[in-house]
Amino acid sequence: MRITVIGSGYVGTTTALVLASIGHEVIGYDVDSLKVEKLNKGILPFVEPGLELLLQELLEKQQITFTADRTVAITKSNILMIAVGTPSTSSGKADLTYLQQVMDVIAEQINEPKIVVTKSTVPLGTNRWMKQQLLEKVKTKNHSIEVISNPEFLREGKALHDSQFPSRTVIGGEDQEAIEKVRQLYTPLNTKFFVCNYETAELIKYASNGFLATKISFINEVARLADLIGADIEKVAIGMGMDPRISPHHLQAGLGYGGSCFPKDVDELLYFAHQNGIQLNLLEQAKQVNHSQIEWFLQKIESKLSLKGKRVLVLGLTFKEDTDDQRESPSIRLVEQLLNKGVDEVRVLDPTISSSAQIQWKNALPEHDKEKVNVITDKDNAPNGVHAILLTTPWPIFSNYPWNEWLSRTEEALIFDGRNYLNPDEMRSLGWHYEGIAKGN
Protein backbone atom coordinates (compact mmCIF):
# COMPACT_ATOMS: atom_id res chain seq x y z
CA MET A 1 0.00 0.00 0.00
CA ARG A 2 1.02 3.63 -0.49
CA ILE A 3 1.30 5.37 2.87
CA THR A 4 2.42 8.82 3.97
CA VAL A 5 3.27 9.18 7.65
CA ILE A 6 2.84 12.82 8.64
CA GLY A 7 5.18 13.87 11.43
CA SER A 8 8.71 12.53 11.85
CA GLY A 9 9.07 12.37 15.61
CA TYR A 10 9.79 9.12 17.38
CA VAL A 11 6.26 7.73 16.79
CA GLY A 12 6.02 8.83 13.16
CA THR A 13 9.53 7.81 12.17
CA THR A 14 9.33 4.44 13.91
CA THR A 15 5.95 3.72 12.35
CA ALA A 16 7.11 4.76 8.89
CA LEU A 17 10.22 2.60 9.05
CA VAL A 18 8.41 -0.50 10.26
CA LEU A 19 5.67 -0.15 7.65
CA ALA A 20 8.35 0.20 4.96
CA SER A 21 10.20 -2.83 6.31
CA ILE A 22 7.13 -5.04 5.84
CA GLY A 23 6.70 -4.08 2.21
CA HIS A 24 4.66 -0.90 1.95
CA GLU A 25 5.57 2.17 -0.14
CA VAL A 26 6.18 4.78 2.54
CA ILE A 27 6.80 8.53 2.52
CA GLY A 28 7.69 10.32 5.71
CA TYR A 29 6.50 13.93 5.72
CA ASP A 30 7.55 16.73 8.05
CA VAL A 31 7.44 20.52 7.79
CA ASP A 32 10.95 20.70 9.26
CA SER A 33 13.17 20.55 6.17
CA LEU A 34 16.35 20.16 8.27
CA LYS A 35 14.91 17.08 9.96
CA VAL A 36 13.88 15.70 6.56
CA GLU A 37 17.39 16.29 5.21
CA LYS A 38 18.92 14.40 8.13
CA LEU A 39 16.55 11.48 7.75
CA ASN A 40 17.27 11.19 4.02
CA LYS A 41 20.97 11.02 4.92
CA GLY A 42 20.32 8.20 7.37
CA ILE A 43 20.72 10.36 10.47
CA LEU A 44 18.11 9.87 13.18
CA PRO A 45 17.27 13.24 14.82
CA PHE A 46 16.61 11.60 18.19
CA VAL A 47 17.89 8.65 20.22
CA GLU A 48 16.08 5.34 19.80
CA PRO A 49 17.96 2.00 19.87
CA GLY A 50 18.07 0.09 16.58
CA LEU A 51 16.15 2.67 14.60
CA GLU A 52 19.01 4.46 12.83
CA LEU A 53 20.39 1.18 11.49
CA LEU A 54 16.96 0.25 10.10
CA LEU A 55 16.65 3.73 8.58
CA GLN A 56 19.96 3.34 6.77
CA GLU A 57 19.08 -0.13 5.51
CA LEU A 58 15.73 1.01 4.10
CA LEU A 59 17.24 4.10 2.46
CA GLU A 60 19.90 1.95 0.80
CA LYS A 61 17.17 -0.33 -0.58
CA GLN A 62 15.10 2.73 -1.60
CA GLN A 63 12.14 1.45 0.42
CA ILE A 64 11.42 4.78 2.08
CA THR A 65 11.85 8.48 1.43
CA PHE A 66 11.26 11.64 3.44
CA THR A 67 9.96 14.94 2.15
CA ALA A 68 8.97 18.41 3.27
CA ASP A 69 6.86 18.87 0.11
CA ARG A 70 3.19 18.83 1.13
CA THR A 71 1.97 18.16 -2.40
CA VAL A 72 4.12 15.06 -2.77
CA ALA A 73 3.21 13.90 0.72
CA ILE A 74 -0.54 14.06 0.23
CA THR A 75 -1.00 13.24 -3.45
CA LYS A 76 1.32 10.23 -3.71
CA SER A 77 -0.40 8.08 -1.07
CA ASN A 78 -3.95 6.88 -0.50
CA ILE A 79 -3.42 6.30 3.23
CA LEU A 80 -2.35 9.31 5.30
CA MET A 81 -1.18 8.48 8.82
CA ILE A 82 -1.02 11.41 11.26
CA ALA A 83 1.66 11.27 13.96
CA VAL A 84 2.08 14.90 15.01
CA GLY A 85 2.43 16.17 18.56
CA THR A 86 -0.53 17.08 20.77
CA PRO A 87 1.23 18.78 23.71
CA SER A 88 -0.50 19.91 26.89
CA THR A 89 -1.53 23.50 27.42
CA SER A 90 -1.22 25.12 30.85
CA SER A 91 -4.77 23.96 31.65
CA GLY A 92 -3.97 20.33 30.83
CA LYS A 93 -5.96 20.38 27.61
CA ALA A 94 -4.27 18.86 24.56
CA ASP A 95 -3.18 21.43 21.98
CA LEU A 96 -4.48 20.36 18.55
CA THR A 97 -2.77 23.13 16.58
CA TYR A 98 -0.52 20.75 14.64
CA LEU A 99 -3.41 18.38 13.96
CA GLN A 100 -5.52 21.24 12.60
CA GLN A 101 -2.66 22.29 10.32
CA VAL A 102 -2.40 18.76 8.95
CA MET A 103 -6.13 18.64 8.25
CA ASP A 104 -5.87 21.92 6.33
CA VAL A 105 -3.00 20.53 4.23
CA ILE A 106 -4.93 17.34 3.46
CA ALA A 107 -8.01 19.31 2.39
CA GLU A 108 -5.89 21.62 0.25
CA GLN A 109 -3.96 18.84 -1.53
CA ILE A 110 -6.48 16.00 -1.75
CA ASN A 111 -6.51 14.45 -5.23
CA GLU A 112 -8.21 11.07 -4.74
CA PRO A 113 -10.13 9.12 -2.06
CA LYS A 114 -8.10 9.01 1.15
CA ILE A 115 -8.06 7.15 4.43
CA VAL A 116 -6.75 9.34 7.25
CA VAL A 117 -5.34 7.28 10.12
CA THR A 118 -4.88 9.07 13.45
CA LYS A 119 -1.79 7.76 15.22
CA SER A 120 -1.45 10.85 17.43
CA THR A 121 -2.97 10.71 20.90
CA VAL A 122 -6.00 12.96 20.64
CA PRO A 123 -8.76 13.99 23.10
CA LEU A 124 -11.94 11.96 23.35
CA GLY A 125 -14.24 12.77 20.44
CA THR A 126 -11.50 14.11 18.17
CA ASN A 127 -11.64 11.48 15.43
CA ARG A 128 -15.37 11.93 14.92
CA TRP A 129 -14.83 15.70 14.84
CA MET A 130 -11.97 15.24 12.35
CA LYS A 131 -14.18 13.25 10.01
CA GLN A 132 -16.88 15.90 10.09
CA GLN A 133 -14.35 18.68 9.54
CA LEU A 134 -12.58 16.91 6.67
CA LEU A 135 -15.82 16.01 4.93
CA GLU A 136 -16.87 19.65 5.15
CA LYS A 137 -13.52 20.87 3.82
CA VAL A 138 -13.38 18.51 0.81
CA LYS A 139 -17.06 18.30 -0.16
CA THR A 140 -16.54 20.54 -3.21
CA LYS A 141 -13.70 18.33 -4.50
CA ASN A 142 -15.79 15.17 -4.92
CA HIS A 143 -13.25 12.92 -3.17
CA SER A 144 -14.32 10.56 -0.41
CA ILE A 145 -12.41 10.60 2.86
CA GLU A 146 -12.53 8.28 5.86
CA VAL A 147 -10.97 8.63 9.29
CA ILE A 148 -9.63 5.73 11.37
CA SER A 149 -8.40 5.93 14.97
CA ASN A 150 -5.29 3.78 15.35
CA PRO A 151 -3.55 4.77 18.61
CA GLU A 152 0.08 3.89 19.24
CA PHE A 153 1.39 2.04 22.29
CA LEU A 154 5.14 2.57 21.93
CA ARG A 155 7.62 2.83 24.78
CA GLU A 156 10.49 5.22 24.23
CA GLY A 157 13.70 3.24 24.24
CA LYS A 158 11.80 0.19 22.97
CA ALA A 159 9.77 1.78 20.18
CA LEU A 160 11.18 -0.41 17.40
CA HIS A 161 10.46 -3.63 19.28
CA ASP A 162 6.95 -2.45 20.19
CA SER A 163 6.21 -1.59 16.54
CA GLN A 164 7.51 -4.89 15.21
CA PHE A 165 5.83 -6.96 17.93
CA PRO A 166 2.73 -4.98 18.97
CA SER A 167 0.75 -6.27 21.95
CA ARG A 168 -2.45 -5.27 20.13
CA THR A 169 -3.56 -3.13 17.21
CA VAL A 170 -6.62 -1.02 17.97
CA ILE A 171 -8.65 0.15 14.98
CA GLY A 172 -11.52 2.54 15.64
CA GLY A 173 -13.90 3.63 12.91
CA GLU A 174 -17.27 3.33 11.18
CA ASP A 175 -16.51 2.41 7.57
CA GLN A 176 -15.85 -1.32 7.27
CA GLU A 177 -13.87 -1.01 4.04
CA ALA A 178 -11.52 1.55 5.60
CA ILE A 179 -11.19 -0.58 8.75
CA GLU A 180 -10.24 -3.60 6.65
CA LYS A 181 -7.63 -1.66 4.66
CA VAL A 182 -5.97 -0.46 7.85
CA ARG A 183 -6.06 -3.99 9.21
CA GLN A 184 -4.25 -5.17 6.07
CA LEU A 185 -1.46 -2.67 6.77
CA TYR A 186 -0.43 -4.70 9.77
CA THR A 187 -1.19 -8.27 8.66
CA PRO A 188 2.54 -9.11 8.16
CA LEU A 189 3.02 -8.44 11.88
CA ASN A 190 2.14 -10.91 14.62
CA THR A 191 -0.54 -8.86 16.34
CA LYS A 192 -4.04 -9.10 17.76
CA PHE A 193 -6.65 -6.77 16.26
CA PHE A 194 -9.31 -4.98 18.28
CA VAL A 195 -11.96 -3.18 16.23
CA CYS A 196 -14.30 -0.65 17.85
CA ASN A 197 -15.78 2.82 17.40
CA TYR A 198 -13.84 6.09 17.55
CA GLU A 199 -14.52 6.92 21.18
CA THR A 200 -13.62 3.44 22.44
CA ALA A 201 -10.29 3.49 20.59
CA GLU A 202 -9.45 6.92 21.98
CA LEU A 203 -10.33 5.93 25.53
CA ILE A 204 -8.35 2.67 25.30
CA LYS A 205 -5.23 4.77 24.73
CA TYR A 206 -5.90 7.24 27.54
CA ALA A 207 -7.13 4.62 29.99
CA SER A 208 -4.06 2.45 29.33
CA ASN A 209 -1.63 5.27 30.07
CA GLY A 210 -3.70 6.47 33.00
CA PHE A 211 -3.67 2.99 34.53
CA LEU A 212 0.09 2.56 34.07
CA ALA A 213 0.73 5.99 35.57
CA THR A 214 -1.46 5.03 38.53
CA LYS A 215 0.44 1.77 38.92
CA ILE A 216 3.75 3.65 39.10
CA SER A 217 2.35 6.08 41.66
CA PHE A 218 0.94 3.19 43.69
CA ILE A 219 4.30 1.43 44.01
CA ASN A 220 6.01 4.73 44.83
CA GLU A 221 3.50 5.38 47.58
CA VAL A 222 3.99 1.86 48.94
CA ALA A 223 7.75 2.51 48.80
CA ARG A 224 7.34 5.32 51.32
CA LEU A 225 5.78 2.85 53.75
CA ALA A 226 8.43 0.24 52.94
CA ASP A 227 11.14 2.80 53.63
CA LEU A 228 9.62 3.52 57.02
CA ILE A 229 9.48 -0.12 58.20
CA GLY A 230 12.65 -1.38 56.51
CA ALA A 231 11.04 -3.52 53.80
CA ASP A 232 12.69 -3.99 50.38
CA ILE A 233 10.31 -2.47 47.83
CA GLU A 234 11.89 -4.38 44.94
CA LYS A 235 11.11 -7.70 46.64
CA VAL A 236 7.64 -6.43 47.51
CA ALA A 237 7.11 -5.66 43.82
CA ILE A 238 8.39 -9.10 42.77
CA GLY A 239 6.01 -10.79 45.19
CA MET A 240 3.11 -8.66 43.96
CA GLY A 241 4.00 -9.18 40.31
CA MET A 242 3.88 -12.97 40.65
CA ASP A 243 0.12 -12.59 40.83
CA PRO A 244 -1.04 -12.76 37.18
CA ARG A 245 -3.83 -10.31 38.00
CA ILE A 246 -1.19 -7.68 38.82
CA SER A 247 1.91 -8.53 36.68
CA PRO A 248 5.38 -7.12 37.44
CA HIS A 249 5.32 -4.40 34.79
CA HIS A 250 5.46 -0.75 35.94
CA LEU A 251 6.11 -1.74 39.54
CA GLN A 252 9.58 -0.21 39.69
CA ALA A 253 9.76 2.32 42.51
CA GLY A 254 11.74 5.45 41.70
CA LEU A 255 11.39 9.17 41.13
CA GLY A 256 8.04 8.98 39.36
CA TYR A 257 6.85 8.87 35.78
CA GLY A 258 7.75 11.41 33.10
CA GLY A 259 8.19 11.61 29.35
CA SER A 260 5.93 12.67 26.52
CA CYS A 261 2.95 10.41 27.26
CA PHE A 262 1.97 9.70 30.85
CA PRO A 263 1.96 13.28 32.24
CA LYS A 264 0.25 14.69 29.13
CA ASP A 265 -2.35 11.96 28.87
CA VAL A 266 -3.21 12.06 32.57
CA ASP A 267 -3.65 15.83 32.34
CA GLU A 268 -5.91 15.56 29.29
CA LEU A 269 -8.09 12.90 30.93
CA LEU A 270 -8.46 15.02 34.05
CA TYR A 271 -9.22 18.13 32.00
CA PHE A 272 -11.83 16.36 29.87
CA ALA A 273 -13.48 14.79 32.92
CA HIS A 274 -13.55 18.12 34.76
CA GLN A 275 -15.09 19.88 31.76
CA ASN A 276 -17.84 17.28 31.74
CA GLY A 277 -18.53 17.21 35.47
CA ILE A 278 -16.80 13.89 36.19
CA GLN A 279 -14.42 13.49 39.14
CA LEU A 280 -11.54 11.06 38.51
CA ASN A 281 -10.37 10.84 42.12
CA LEU A 282 -7.95 7.94 41.67
CA LEU A 283 -6.19 9.59 38.74
CA GLU A 284 -6.02 12.91 40.61
CA GLN A 285 -4.25 11.19 43.48
CA ALA A 286 -1.89 9.34 41.12
CA LYS A 287 -0.82 12.69 39.68
CA GLN A 288 -0.41 14.18 43.16
CA VAL A 289 1.74 11.27 44.35
CA ASN A 290 3.91 11.55 41.26
CA HIS A 291 4.35 15.28 41.78
CA SER A 292 5.38 14.81 45.42
CA GLN A 293 7.83 11.95 44.84
CA ILE A 294 10.74 14.30 44.17
CA GLU A 295 10.15 16.15 47.44
CA TRP A 296 10.05 12.83 49.30
CA PHE A 297 13.38 11.85 47.73
CA LEU A 298 14.88 15.21 48.68
CA GLN A 299 13.80 14.65 52.27
CA LYS A 300 15.71 11.36 52.23
CA ILE A 301 18.79 13.21 51.02
CA GLU A 302 18.43 16.00 53.56
CA SER A 303 18.16 13.47 56.39
CA LYS A 304 21.80 12.62 55.63
CA LEU A 305 23.14 15.87 54.18
CA SER A 306 22.36 19.57 54.41
CA LEU A 307 22.20 20.65 50.76
CA LYS A 308 22.82 24.38 51.16
CA GLY A 309 26.23 25.31 49.79
CA LYS A 310 27.02 21.76 48.65
CA ARG A 311 28.21 20.31 45.35
CA VAL A 312 26.09 17.52 43.86
CA LEU A 313 26.64 15.21 40.89
CA VAL A 314 23.45 14.11 39.08
CA LEU A 315 23.73 11.02 36.88
CA GLY A 316 21.14 11.16 34.11
CA LEU A 317 18.81 13.91 32.92
CA THR A 318 16.52 12.17 30.42
CA PHE A 319 13.25 10.81 31.80
CA LYS A 320 14.45 7.24 31.18
CA GLU A 321 17.41 5.42 29.68
CA ASP A 322 17.92 4.79 25.93
CA THR A 323 16.29 8.05 24.87
CA ASP A 324 17.28 11.71 24.67
CA ASP A 325 13.76 12.81 25.68
CA GLN A 326 13.80 15.26 28.61
CA ARG A 327 10.08 16.09 28.55
CA GLU A 328 8.60 16.03 32.07
CA SER A 329 11.79 14.36 33.30
CA PRO A 330 11.85 13.77 37.08
CA SER A 331 15.61 14.38 36.90
CA ILE A 332 15.11 17.94 35.67
CA ARG A 333 12.53 18.65 38.36
CA LEU A 334 15.01 17.30 40.90
CA VAL A 335 17.80 19.58 39.67
CA GLU A 336 15.46 22.58 39.85
CA GLN A 337 14.60 21.67 43.44
CA LEU A 338 18.28 21.24 44.32
CA LEU A 339 18.87 24.80 43.14
CA ASN A 340 15.93 25.96 45.26
CA LYS A 341 17.58 24.26 48.25
CA GLY A 342 20.65 26.43 47.77
CA VAL A 343 23.23 23.99 46.44
CA ASP A 344 26.42 25.64 45.30
CA GLU A 345 26.88 23.50 42.18
CA VAL A 346 24.97 20.82 40.28
CA ARG A 347 27.04 18.72 37.91
CA VAL A 348 25.09 16.79 35.29
CA LEU A 349 26.40 13.72 33.53
CA ASP A 350 24.20 12.21 30.80
CA PRO A 351 25.32 10.42 27.59
CA THR A 352 22.89 12.47 25.47
CA ILE A 353 23.90 15.91 26.77
CA SER A 354 27.13 17.77 26.03
CA SER A 355 26.24 21.33 27.04
CA SER A 356 23.91 23.15 29.41
CA ALA A 357 22.17 24.72 26.39
CA GLN A 358 20.64 21.30 25.70
CA ILE A 359 18.83 21.14 29.04
CA GLN A 360 15.08 21.63 28.65
CA TRP A 361 14.11 23.27 31.93
CA LYS A 362 10.55 22.80 33.07
CA ASN A 363 10.55 26.21 34.78
CA ALA A 364 12.38 29.39 33.82
CA LEU A 365 15.55 29.64 35.90
CA PRO A 366 17.27 32.86 36.94
CA GLU A 367 20.72 33.30 35.42
CA HIS A 368 22.53 32.89 38.75
CA ASP A 369 20.94 29.42 39.09
CA LYS A 370 21.80 28.42 35.53
CA GLU A 371 25.41 29.32 36.25
CA LYS A 372 25.43 26.73 39.03
CA VAL A 373 24.64 23.91 36.59
CA ASN A 374 27.62 22.37 34.82
CA VAL A 375 27.30 19.64 32.22
CA ILE A 376 30.18 17.17 32.58
CA THR A 377 31.41 15.01 29.71
CA ASP A 378 34.55 13.68 31.40
CA LYS A 379 33.46 10.93 33.78
CA ASP A 380 36.92 10.63 35.34
CA ASN A 381 36.78 14.07 36.93
CA ALA A 382 33.03 14.23 37.46
CA PRO A 383 33.02 13.32 41.19
CA ASN A 384 35.89 15.59 42.27
CA GLY A 385 34.91 17.35 45.49
CA VAL A 386 31.18 16.55 45.38
CA HIS A 387 29.24 15.97 48.59
CA ALA A 388 26.68 13.58 47.07
CA ILE A 389 25.98 11.60 43.90
CA LEU A 390 22.36 11.21 42.79
CA LEU A 391 21.57 8.53 40.23
CA THR A 392 18.38 9.61 38.51
CA THR A 393 18.36 7.77 35.14
CA PRO A 394 19.45 4.11 34.93
CA TRP A 395 21.77 4.37 31.93
CA PRO A 396 23.68 1.05 31.60
CA ILE A 397 27.02 2.88 31.38
CA PHE A 398 26.65 4.05 34.98
CA SER A 399 27.08 0.51 36.31
CA ASN A 400 30.51 0.38 34.64
CA TYR A 401 31.82 3.61 36.12
CA PRO A 402 35.03 3.40 38.21
CA TRP A 403 33.21 3.60 41.53
CA ASN A 404 36.25 2.43 43.46
CA GLU A 405 38.38 5.26 42.04
CA TRP A 406 35.59 7.79 42.50
CA LEU A 407 35.39 7.09 46.22
CA SER A 408 38.59 8.97 47.07
CA ARG A 409 37.69 11.96 44.89
CA THR A 410 34.46 12.90 46.61
CA GLU A 411 34.13 15.21 49.58
CA GLU A 412 31.61 12.79 51.08
CA ALA A 413 30.98 9.24 49.87
CA LEU A 414 27.19 9.51 49.60
CA ILE A 415 25.14 7.87 46.83
CA PHE A 416 21.38 8.35 46.56
CA ASP A 417 20.04 5.93 43.97
CA GLY A 418 16.70 7.20 42.73
CA ARG A 419 16.19 4.21 40.47
CA ASN A 420 17.47 1.33 42.65
CA TYR A 421 19.87 0.62 39.82
CA LEU A 422 23.17 0.00 41.57
CA ASN A 423 23.86 -3.00 43.80
CA PRO A 424 23.70 -1.78 47.43
CA ASP A 425 25.96 -4.50 48.81
CA GLU A 426 28.64 -3.88 46.18
CA MET A 427 28.57 -0.13 46.69
CA ARG A 428 28.73 -0.43 50.47
CA SER A 429 31.58 -2.94 50.25
CA LEU A 430 33.56 -0.31 48.33
CA GLY A 431 32.99 2.16 51.15
CA TRP A 432 30.05 4.18 49.84
CA HIS A 433 27.11 5.18 52.00
CA TYR A 434 24.32 3.96 49.72
CA GLU A 435 20.69 5.05 49.95
CA GLY A 436 18.11 3.68 47.51
CA ILE A 437 14.34 3.84 47.28
CA ALA A 438 13.12 1.65 50.16
CA LYS A 439 15.86 -0.97 49.82
CA GLY A 440 15.40 -2.30 53.35
CA ASN A 441 17.73 -2.22 56.33
N, C-alpha and C positions, 0 to 999 in steps of 0.2 A: 504494500500500500504506500501511497505518497503522503507523507506526514510532515508538517512544519511544527516544531516545538518553539513556542514564543516565550522568550525569557531564558537567558543562559546562566542562571545561578546554579547552585548545586543540585536542585531538583530538576530544573530544565535540562541542564547539560547531561546529568546522569541518565535521565529518561531518554533523551535523544540518542545517546551512545548505545544504550542497551537495545532500543528499538532498531537502530541501524545494524547492530551485531546479530540480530535474529532475522535479518533479511529485508527490512523495509527501506524504502527510499526516504531519507530523512534530511531535512534542512533545519538548522538551528538559527533562529532569528533573535537579534537583540538590537536595541537602538544605540547601544554603546559600540561604536565602530572600533575603538581600541581593543575592547574585549573580543570582538569578532576577529580582529586581526591576529590576536594572540592564539585564539582557538584554532584558526586555520593554519597556524604555524606549529600546532601541536603542543601549545603551552597552556596548561590549565591555570585559570586566574584565581584559583583557590586551592586549598589543601584537601584532598580526599584520596585515601589510599587506593591504588590500582587504577584510578580513572585516567590519569595522564597517559599511561601505557596503552590503554584501550583506545583512547583518542588518537594517538599516533598510529596505531595499527589500522584503524578505520580510515584515517586520512590517506595513508599509503595505499590502501585498497580502493580509494575513492568511493567509499560507502556512505560518506557523510560530508556535508559542507555547511559552512556558517555564513550568514549574510546580515548586513544592516539595511538591505534594500527591501522596503515594505512591499513593493509590488511583486518582486520575486517570491518573497516569503508567503504571501497570501495566494497568489495566482497559480503557483506551481504545485500546490497540494490540495487534496480534497478533504483531508482531516487536519484541523488546526488545534493544536494542544496548547492551552494557556498555562504557563508556569511562572507568572510574575509575582512579585512580592505584594503582600497585603499587611503592611506593618500596623502596629497599634498607634492610635492617637492618644493624647493625654487622658482622654476619658475612658480608654480601654476599647473603644470601638475600632474595628478594622478599617483601615484607609483603603478605599477601592479606586484611588486615582489611577493607578497603573492599569487596573482591569478595565476601567472606562476608556482609557486611551487605546487599549488593544481592541475593544469593541468598535471604536470609531474607525480604526485602521481597517478592520475586517469589512465593515459596511462600505467603506470608501473603495476598497480594492476587489470586492467579491466579483467573481467572473463565472462561477458555476455553483451547483449545489455543494454545500459545505456541512461538515459535522464539526462543531466546536466542542472540544473536550476540556473541561475545567479541571486542571491538576492543582491549581492554587487552592489554598485553604480559604474559603470564603464564608461569610456569615450565613446563618440559616435563612433560606428563602432567596438566596442570590441567584442560583441557577435558573429558577423559574422566572425571576425578574430579567435575567440576561436574555432568555429566550424571547420574552415579550419585547424587550428593547431592540434586539437584533431583527426580529420580524418586522417591527415598525420601521427600522432604519433601511431595510433592504426591500420593502414591499414594492417599490417602483422599479426594481431591477429584475423582477421575475425569476429570482433564484431562490430555491428552497434552502432553509437552514435549520439544523437541529442542534440542540445543546445536550451534552451528556456530562453528568457529574462523575468524576473518576479520581477521588482523593488519593493522595500519596501517603505512604506510611514508611518513609525512609528515616534511618538514623544517621546523623552526621558521623563520619568516621567509618560507617559500614553501609553507605548508600549504594555502592555497586553491588554488594552481596544482596541487599534487600531488594534491589531492582531485578536481579537475576533469579532470585529465589523468594518471590513475594509470599507472605503468609496468607494473603487473600487479595483478590482484586474486586473492588466494589464498583459497580456500574449503576448509576442512578439516572433514570430518564423515563420518557413516555413513549417514544417512537421505537417500536420493536426492531425495525430494520437498522436504525442507527445503533441501538444497543448491541445487535448481533455483529455489526461491523467493528465496533470497539472491542467486543469480546475476541474477535478474530485477530486483532492486533497482538494479543497476548497468548494465543494458543500455543506457540512454540515453547512457552515457559511452563514450568510445573507449578500451577497455581490453582486455587479454588476460587470460583466466581460467585459473587453475591449480587443479585440484581434486585433493585428496589426503586422507589421514586426519588425525586430530587432531595426532598427534605430529610428522608431517612439516610441517604448517602452522606449528606452534609453533617448530620448529627452523629453518625458513626465516627467520623473523623474527630469532631470536637469531644465527644464523649470518651473516645479512646485516649486522647491526650490528657483530658481532665482526670480520668481514672489513674493513669500512670503518674501524673503529677501528685495526685492525692496519695498514692502508694509511697512515693518518695517522701512526702511530708510525714506520712504515718510512721515510717521507720526512723526518720530523724527525730520525731517526737518521742518515740519509744527509746531512742538512743539517750535522750536526756535522763530518762528514768534509769536506764542501764548504767549510765555513768555515775549516778548517785549511789547505786547499790553495789557496784563493782562487777556487774555482768558484762560479758563480751557480746557486743551487739552483732558482730559478724556471725558468731555461733548461734545467737538467737535467730538471725535471719535464715541461716541454713536449716535450723530446725523447723521454722515456719514454712520455708520454701519446699520442704519435703512433702507437704500437704498439697496434692494436685489441685485442690480448689484455690490455693494461694499462688503457687509457683515461686521460684526464687528470683524472678526478673524484677528489676527496679526496687530491690530491697537492700541496696547498698547505702548505708548511712554516710553522710558527708556534709558538704556545705550547702546543699540544696540544689534544686534544678535551675537550669538557665537555658541559653540558646535561643534559636529563632522560633521555636514552636511552642513549648509548654507555657512560658509566661504569656505570650501573645494570645494563645488559644484559650487559656483560662480567663484572661481579661475579657476577651470577646464574649465568651459564654456568660460571664457575670454581667457584662453590659447588656447583652440581649435579654437576659432573664429580668434584670432590673427594669428595663424599658417596658417589659410586658407584665410587670407586677408579680414576678415569680422570685422567691427567695431560695437561692442555692447555698444553704448554710454550710454543708460539708465542704464545698469547693471554696467558699469564703475562708473557712478555717485553714484549708490546705495552703492557700495563698499566704495567709497570715503567718503560719508556721514557717513557710519557706522564707518569708521576708525576715523573720526574727532569728533564723539559724546562724547568720553571720554574727549577730550580737552575742548569741550564746557561745559561739566559738571564741570570740574576743574575751569573754569573761573567763573562759578556761585559760587563755593566755595570760590575762592580767592576774590570775590567781598565783601565777608563778613568776611574773615579770611585770614591773611597772614600765609601760611603753613610752612614756614621755621622755624625749631626748635620746631615745635608743635608735640603733641601726638594725633593720630587719631585712632578711633576704626572702623573697617570695618566689617559689618555684612553680611556674605555670600561670598564664594569664587567660588562655582560652577557656571556654566554659567546659570543655572536655578534651581528652587527648585525641590525636589523629585528625584535628581540624584546626583551621586558623580563625574560626568564628569566635568573636568576643562578645557577641550580642547577649545581653543580660547575664554576663558571666559573674558567678559568685566571687571569683578571684578579684575582679575589678571593684566590686562593691566592698570587698575586704580591704583592698588597698586604700580606697577612699576613706574608709573608717579608721584605718591606721593613721592616716594624715590628720583626721579629726582628733585622734587621741594624742597628737603632738609628737609623733616619732620624728627623729632628726633626719633619717634617710630610709627610703624604701628601695631596695635593689630588686629588679625583676629579671628573672631568667626564664625564657620561653623559647623553644626552637623555632617558632614562627615569627618572632619579633626581634628586630635588630636596632630599632631606635624608638625613643619615647614618642615620636610623631605618629607611630603606628598604633598607639594605645587609644582605644575608643571609650573614653570616659562616659560613664552614665550620667554624671552631673558635671556642670561646669566648675572647674577648679581655679582658684586664684593662682596667679603666677608663682607666688612664693611657695605654694604647695607643689606645683608642677616641677619646680627646681629641686625638690627633695626626692624626686623619682628618677632613678638611674637604671636604664636598661643595660644589662650585662650580657656580653657575648662570650667572654672568657671564663669558662667554668672553674679554671684553676684558681683564679683570684677572687671569685665571687664571694666566698665566705669570710674574707679577711676583715676581722674586727667587728663582725655582726654579733648582736646579742641574742638573736633567735632566727631560726629558719622555719618558714611556713610552707609546707607542701600543699598546694591548692589544686593542681591538675596532675593526674597520674600518667604523665608521659613516661614510656618505658625507659628512656635514656636516664631518668633520674635514679633508677635502681642500680645503674652501673657507675654512678659518680664515685669519686675517691673519698668515701666518707671517713675512712681512717685518717687520711691526710688532712681532710677538712677540720677534723676535731681540734687540732692544735692552732688553727688559724682564727678560730672564733673567739670572741670576747667571753661568751658563755655558750656552753654546749647544749643548747635547747632546741629540740625539734618538735614542732606541732604539726602532726600529719592530718590534714583536713580531709583526706580521702582513704585513710587506713591502707595506704599503699605499701609502705615500707614494713619490713619485718621487725616488730618491737624487740624481740629477744636478740636479734643480730645487732640492732642499733645500740641497745643497752650494753651488750657485751663489748662493744667498741668504746664505750664510755660516754655515750650520749644520754641525756635525759630526754626520753621519748614520751610524748603525749599524743594519743590518737583520739578518735571519736568513740568513746565508750568501749575501750579495749580490755576492760576488766582490771583487777588488781594484780 
